[in-house]
Amino acid sequence: MSAIAIDIGEKRYKAQVGGPGREIFRGFRLDVAAGDFVALLGESGIGKTTLLNIVAGLDRDFRGQVRFGTKAPRFAYAFQNPRLLPWRSVVENVALPLPAGEPGRRRALAMLGEVGLAELADAYPERLSLGQQRRVALARAFAIEPDVLLMDEPFVSLDEAGAARLRDLLRRLLARRPATVLFVTHDRREAVELADRIVVLEGTPVRIVRDMPLALTPAERASPGRIDEVRRALGAGVEPG
Ligand SMILES: Nc1ncnc2c1ncn2[C@@H]1O[C@H](COP(=O)(O)OP(=O)(O)OP(=O)(O)O)[C@@H](O)[C@H]1O
């Protein structure tokens, strides 16, 4: 059975004043196997965030259903903006989804150690670079050992070296705590480096125009030639990455 079975009969946003509104999904289906890392590529404004919100249960204003392979799966959601609470220390931010008290704090500290930020545990988010804030967001996401990890362009606006370090970190975290991942990106290279499957979305309402499994070794994922090959196979229609 799939870890996530998405079946959206219809999702539309109402127009601000009168008008027919905008239909984002009609008859959209996507099944994701347990433990798969699926990269979702598609132009800006097409509906990728809407899809993640529907899967997360944050948006219930649609016709259809999302079913999960496990009962009551644990979700973690990592956004483009790390969304740390500025009035809480780094360790308190990581401990937010955990039960209050000492065990939660210890677990948060251990997660910070894993993402290489143990020494900043008592700092406040404003002191951190964007890359460090995103590490904290990853620590918070993995602290609950999620079954389903939803990521919405979590590494955008970093320089290439910073983004590469975060991709590495994500791979390591997933190796220790496997999860089923839906990862939105505009960057095909990022998709090739991380994903087991790349799904390209297009149009209004959204349809799947490419659905490509990627069984690559780590060396192949890092090979510029192989990355170019997959990028070409994905075709036009997605912003260059
Ligand atoms: N609450 C809302 N009310 C009305 N329209 C909305 C709402 N949220 C999103 N939209 C519109 O729905 C469309 C899909 O938005 P969504 O954020 O899902 O796209 P996206 O593919 O994630 O875009 P991006 O890549 O730019 O983040 C957009 O045209 C957006 O303007």
The ligand as an SDF file (V2000), in Angstrom:
LIG
                    3D

 31 33  0  0  0  0  0  0  0  0999 V2000
   -5.5900   31.4290    0.0300 N   0  0  0  0  0  0  0  0  0  0  0  0
   -5.6160   31.6740   -1.2780 C   0  0  0  0  0  0  0  0  0  0  0  0
   -6.6380   32.3390   -1.8490 N   0  0  0  0  0  0  0  0  0  0  0  0
   -6.6680   32.5710   -3.1750 C   0  0  0  0  0  0  0  0  0  0  0  0
   -5.7190   32.1620   -4.0340 N   0  0  0  0  0  0  0  0  0  0  0  0
   -4.6660   31.4860   -3.5250 C   0  0  0  0  0  0  0  0  0  0  0  0
   -4.5560   31.2210   -2.1310 C   0  0  0  0  0  0  0  0  0  0  0  0
   -3.4020   30.5250   -1.9110 N   0  0  0  0  0  0  0  0  0  0  0  0
   -2.8280   30.3830   -3.1270 C   0  0  0  0  0  0  0  0  0  0  0  0
   -3.5830   30.9560   -4.0870 N   0  0  0  0  0  0  0  0  0  0  0  0
   -3.2980   30.9680   -5.5280 C   0  0  0  0  0  0  0  0  0  0  0  0
   -3.2940   29.6130   -5.9710 O   0  0  0  0  0  0  0  0  0  0  0  0
   -2.2450   29.3960   -6.9100 C   0  0  0  0  0  0  0  0  0  0  0  0
   -1.3570   28.2780   -6.3970 C   0  0  0  0  0  0  0  0  0  0  0  0
   -0.6340   28.7430   -5.2590 O   0  0  0  0  0  0  0  0  0  0  0  0
    0.5300   27.8920   -4.5760 P   0  0  0  0  0  0  0  0  0  0  0  0
    1.1100   28.7240   -3.4990 O   0  0  0  0  0  0  0  0  0  0  0  0
    0.0090   26.5700   -4.2430 O   0  0  0  0  0  0  0  0  0  0  0  0
    1.5570   27.7740   -5.8190 O   0  0  0  0  0  0  0  0  0  0  0  0
    3.0690   27.2680   -5.8410 P   0  0  0  0  0  0  0  0  0  0  0  0
    3.1880   26.3660   -7.0060 O   0  0  0  0  0  0  0  0  0  0  0  0
    3.4560   26.7300   -4.5110 O   0  0  0  0  0  0  0  0  0  0  0  0
    3.8520   28.6300   -6.1110 O   0  0  0  0  0  0  0  0  0  0  0  0
    5.3590   29.0540   -5.7400 P   0  0  0  0  0  0  0  0  0  0  0  0
    6.2500   28.1230   -6.4750 O   0  0  0  0  0  0  0  0  0  0  0  0
    5.4450   30.4570   -6.2600 O   0  0  0  0  0  0  0  0  0  0  0  0
    5.5040   28.9750   -4.2530 O   0  0  0  0  0  0  0  0  0  0  0  0
   -1.5400   30.7270   -7.0540 C   0  0  0  0  0  0  0  0  0  0  0  0
   -2.0420   31.3510   -8.2180 O   0  0  0  0  0  0  0  0  0  0  0  0
   -1.9160   31.5030   -5.8300 C   0  0  0  0  0  0  0  0  0  0  0  0
   -1.9530   32.8840   -6.0990 O   0  0  0  0  0  0  0  0  0  0  0  0
  1  2  1  0
  2  3  1  0
  2  7  2  0
  3  4  2  0
  4  5  1  0
  5  6  2  0
  6  7  1  0
  6 10  1  0
  7  8  1  0
  8  9  2  0
  9 10  1  0
 10 11  1  0
 11 12  1  0
 11 30  1  0
 12 13  1  0
 13 14  1  0
 13 28  1  0
 14 15  1  0
 15 16  1  0
 16 17  2  0
 16 18  1  0
 16 19  1  0
 19 20  1  0
 20 21  2  0
 20 22  1  0
 20 23  1  0
 23 24  1  0
 24 25  2  0
 24 26  1  0
 24 27  1  0
 28 29  1  0
 28 30  1  0
 30 31  1  0
M  END
$$$$
